[in-house]
């Protein structure tokens, strides 16, 4: 099982297929909204949840292990970005481009959005290497799929690796 944890003991456990859907729909939204350095670092973290590269059943991260920024304002901006990403994904942004129907995606997104909304970044204890650093931010775009890809980790986006 893949686990995405909140800071209060709540977690979202998903099957491999559910996680793939979750990452796919979030990738569309992150790619649309990323503007600030933290946004691109989160995009890189999301790309590291690609089970086609990382392995099945071994992905996920905890909100309280992320580096939310150096100030309360930075943390608030990062949290706002993540909530906007989840809201855009919940609006089914670009879901018509998926090669499958994501029946459980909305439920996963709503659960995770609630976890993020309730999370206080001031309680975070950033773990080493959980959120990629500024030099590892996902700044490149996959021309074919029009999403941020996993550079500098690998040269493909989550949609390009589906056949791997």
Secondary structure, 3 states (H helix, E strand, C coil): CEEEECCCCCEEEECHHHHHHHHHHHHHHHHHHCCCHHHHHHHHHHHCCCHHHHCCCCCCCEHHHCCCCCCHHHHHHHHHHHHHHHHHHHCCCCHHHCCCCCCCHHHHHHHHHHHHHHCCHHHCCCCCCCCCCHHHCCCCEECCCCEECCCCCCCCCCCHHHHC
